[in-house]
Each structure stands twice: as C-alpha cells, then as structure tokens.
Amino acid sequence: MGRIAEALKRAEQERIATGCSPGQSVGRPAAPTRTGGAATPSQMSSLLHAELPLDAPLTLAKGLSESLVPYYERSSAITEQYRSFRTRLLSQNPHYEHRTLAITSAVPKEGKSVTAMNLAISLAEIRHLKVLVVDCDFRRGSLARMLNQPESPGLAEVLRGEITYSEAIRHTPIPNLFLIPAGNTSQRAATSLLASAAANPVFQRMQNDYHYTIIDTPPATTVSDIGIIGQMCNGVVIVIRLNRTDETAAKRTVRLLQVNNIPIMGCLLVGKDVVGSRFGTGFSSSYYRYYNYYRREEKTE
C-alpha cells in the first residue's frame, strides 16, 4: 500500500506542476484536428497506438447486436483481424488526414454492413480518434438496429432539409463512435437524394468533423448509389465473402469503380477459407433474389 500511496502522491504533484485539472491524465498529447497545429509523426504514432486497455470495463447496452465482435470480444481472433485491417488503413494515411471511406460489396448479403460497423468500432478503440459511421443504404439500412438506435430521422431527412446535420448525429454506447442512420426517404429516389446539392456539403462536414467516417453503401452491382457516394469519399473498400461471391461479380464491381474514377483502398475477404476453393458458386439463388429486390425498389423510385 505504501508504494501505491507514493505513486498517487507523485501523480498529484505532476498534475499540479503541469496545470492539469483533477482527473485529467498527465502527459497525454491532444488529439490533432484540421484546424489545430499539425502533430509530429512521433506524436501521432503514440496517439494511433493509444488503444483502450483490453480489460477496460464495458457497459453492455441492451439491444446491441451480437455481431459487434470488437465490442463484446476484444481479445478474439476475429477482433484482431479487424485491427489488422485498421492498421493497414492507418498506414495508408501517413499524413494523418481526416478520411471518409465507403464500404461496399459486389452483391447483397456479403457482410458489408457488419464489416463497416466492426471496422468503425476498431478505429474508435484508438482513444484519440473520433469516428462516425453512416448508413447510406436507404433501401436496406441496418446500422441503427445493430446499435439499438431509431432508424429515423437520419441522413435522408438531412438531405431533404427537414433536420440539421447536427440533429441527425447519434451518440452510441461505444466510446468515440457516433452514428447517422439512413432515415426515411419518403418515397424519394435514393439516387436523387445523393445527387442533390445538399449531399456534398454534408459529406464534407463529416470529413471535417471526424478523423474517420465509415459509409455503409448498397452493393455495387445492384444499384448505382456507390458511383455517387464514392465520388464524395476518399476511397472504397470492397467486401468479398469467400465461397460465396462470384468472381464475375467481383470483377464487375472493380470495373464499375474504375470507370467512375473512384479509388479502391483495398479488398477485404470475409468468411471461412476452405483449402483449394475459389470464389464459390453456391450464392446464385440468394444473389438473384436480393438483386431483384434492389431492382424492384429502384424501379419503384
């Protein structure tokens, strides 16, 4: 007990000497912002590795989806894979600029929404990063349900001018993570909302306000939304499910993004890897079922 008391006393003396308020950590650098002074590479390196401790107590909020693996199982192998992908993204951003990334897939039901959410949670683990996750899948939005949040109002209402950008932002039970749900399009075409004059300023403000903004989008080969959304982002990550995604659909997705001059940040393979397998063909019936669902929605719009 003597050592603990001595350490606490020394910490209090350091806090008084540095002018920190009670409860504030000593020697922790401030998070860099667009308007503040630029941090040195060594400072940013310490920030990017300042994760919340693995044994930090979590407040399990009622209704949170079990698919939020980095939240519920912080030491699992799956969580480490998301962190590995997170490290790859951070290494592609050597100047530590604010980034907006779209997550898409070739076809529906590939796990892009779960991937978008878990990637956002992994980024939010870094205590100095402010992360926003946005649901841009107006037809089949799911992010709000994962976080036990109301599905509207959201981005659709912002783009129609019915609510302000600030009013659409939701606080979540996960530290450093914020949400903008898809909202209700009120029978307006998703493409018309995304192509409206209000869209680009909203996306620009997201990028200004958050270190990383993760955008969940519809599948690339079903509707044309990603061609519009991708233009307002720094790049796109493609989710491919092993033994399910057809190789032709995956290649078509890449071509669609290239034709629209949208940078591809990478491809994330999800699902169990089977030795000797290639992109599977067992997805066909479900692909066409969900493909037709999206097409019906687009024709209705």
N, C-alpha and C positions, 0 to 999 in steps of 0.2 A: 504493500500500500504506500510505503514511503516513496518509491520510485514514481508511482502514478501521480501522487500529490506534487512531487517535484516537477514532473513533466507538465502538469496542468498549470502550475505557477509560472514556469518558464514560457509557456504558450501565452499566458495572460500578459506577461511583461512584453513579449514581442508584439502582441496586438496593440498594446498601449503605445509602444515606441513607433509603430508604423501608422498609427491613427486609424486602425480598423475598428469598426463597430462591433459590439458583442455578437458572437455567433458567426461572424464573417471569417473565412479562412485566411490565414496569413500566407503571403507569397503566391497566391493564385492569380495568374495574369487574366486580364479582362478579355472577354471574347471579342474577336475582331469584327468590325462591321464595315459596311460600304462607306459610311460617312466618317468613320474614325480613322486614326492613323494605321498604316499597314503594320502588321506584326512581322517580326523577323522569322525566317524559316525555323530556327530553333524553338522560338516561342510557339509557332503553330504546331510543330512536331509534338511538343508537350501537351498542347490542347487536344490534338487529334487522338492521343493515346490516353487521355484522362477519362477513362470509362467509369461508369458507376460500378462499385465493387460487386462481385458476383454474389456475395452473401448479403447484399443490401436487402432490407425487408421490403416486400412488395404488398401493396394493398390490393387484394384480389377483388375487383369490382364485379358486381353481379351482372351477368349478361354478356361479358366479354367472350368472344369466340375462342374455342379451344385451338383454333388454327394459328393463334398468335404465339408461336413457339418461342421466339426470343423473350417474350414476356413471362411465360409460365415455366420454361425450362432453359434457364440462362446458361447452363453448363452442358447442354446436349450437343451431340454431333451435328444435328441439323442447324442449330443456332450458330455453331462455329462456321458452317458453310456460308451462312448469310453474312457473317462477319468477314469471311474471306473475300466475298464479293464486294462488301463495303470497302475493304482495304484497297481493292482494285480500282474502285471508283475514285477514292481519295487520291490514289497515286496518279490518276489521270488528270488531276486538278492541282498541278504544282504551285499555281499562284493563288490557291485558296479562294477562288471567286465563288460567288453565290451561283448555284446551279439549279436548273429545272429539268427534270428527267421524266420522259414518258415511258410507261411500261405497257407493252402490247404483246400480242401473240398472233400466230398465224390463223388459228381457228378458235372457236369457243371452248370453254371447259378445259383449258390447259394449265390453269393455276396462276394466271397473271395477277388477279386481284389479291390473292393470298401472298404472292411474291411481293407485290407493291407494298402491302401493309407490313410484312415482316422486314423488308428492306428499310422501310421508314423507321420501324422500331429499332432496328440495329443501328441506324445512324443517330437516333435520339439517345442511344446509350452513351454516346460521347457527350459529356455533360455540358460542353460549351457550344454544342450545335443546336440550333433552333430549326426544327423540321416540320414541314407541312405536307400532309397527304391529301390529295384532291381526287374526288371521284368524277371523272369525265365520261363515264359510261352511262349516259342518260337513259338508255333502254333497259339495262340490267344492272344498275348500281347495287353494290353490296358492302361497301366500306363502312357505311353508317351502322349497318347491322352487326358487323364484326366488333364495333366499339360500343354497341348498345346505345346508339345516338338516334335521334329523329332523322328521317330521311329527307325532310324538307322543313324549312326553306334551305336552299343551298345555292350552288353555282348557277343553276338555271334562272333562279329569281334575281340573282345579281346581274346576269347578262340582259335580263328583261327590264332592269331598272326598278324592280319592286322593293328590293332591300339593298343596303350598302354592302360593300366588301367586308367591312369590319363585322357587320351583323351576321354574316354567313360563317365566320370562323368559330369553331367549337373547341373548347378545352377538352382534353381527354384525360383518363386516369393515368396515362403513361407520361412520365416527366419529359418535357421538351418536345412533345408531339402534339400537333394541332391538326384539325380536320375541317375540310369543306366538303359536305356531302353533295351528291348530284342535284338534288332538288327535283322539282316537278316542272316539266317542260310545258304543261298546259296545252298539249296537242301541237305545239310548235315544233318544226323540224329541228333536230339536234344540229344539223349542219348549218342551218340559218342562224342559230344562236352562236355557234362557234365562229362563224364568219362575220358576225355583227361588229360594228365599230367599237363596242364596249369590251370585246374579248381581249384584244391585245393590251390595253392599259391594265386590265385585271391581272393578266399573266405577268406583265412587267412588274406590277406591285408585289405579287407573290415572290418573284425572284429578288426584289429589293429587300423584302422584309424577312426572308428566311434563308438560312445557309443552304439548305437543300429542300426543294419542293418535288415530291414524287407524285406523278399524274397517272392514274389508272385509266386506260382507254379501252374502247371496244376492239375486238380482233381486227387485224389489218385487212384480211381478205373478205370480210363480210360487209362492212360499210366503209365509207370514205373519211370518217372522222379523223383518223390518225394523220392523214395528209394535211389537215388543217391544224390540228393540235401540235404536230411535230414542228411546224414552222415557227411556233411560239416557244419552243423548248430548246435547250442546248443539245439534246440528243435523245435517242430512243434505245431502250433495251428490249430485246426480243426474248420472250419466254418460249422454250421448246420442251415439250414433255416426251421423254424417252418412251419408245414403244407405243406411241400414240399419234404424234404429229407426223403427218405425211410429208415426205421430203419435197414433193412438188409444191405443197402449200407453203412450206418454209422458204423455199427459193423464191416463190412469188412474192412473199412478204418483203424479202430483201430487195427485190426489184422495184416494188412499189415505193419503198422508202428512198431508194437511189434515184428513181425518176423524179421524185419531189424534192431532191437535194436535201434530204433530212439525214444528219449524221447518225450513224449506228454506233452506239457506245459499246455494244457487246451483245452476246447471246448467252442466255442463262439456261442451262439444261436442268430440268427438274424431273423427279420420278426415279424409280429404281432402275439401275443399269443392269441389263441382262447380258451376260457374256455371249459374244457372237451375234448380237442383234443389230439391226439397222432401224432407222425410223420405221415404226410399226405401221401396219395397215388395219389394225383392229378398230380404229377410231371411226371408220367410214360412216356407219349409220348415225352415230351421235353427231358427227360433224354436219351432215346434211340436215338433220333435224334442227340443230341450233342455227345453222346457216339460213335455213328457210325462215326461222323465227325472226332473225335480224332483217331479212329482206322484206318480210311482211310489214314489220314496223316501219321500214324506210318507205315502202310504198304508201302506207297509211299517212305518213308525214307529208 
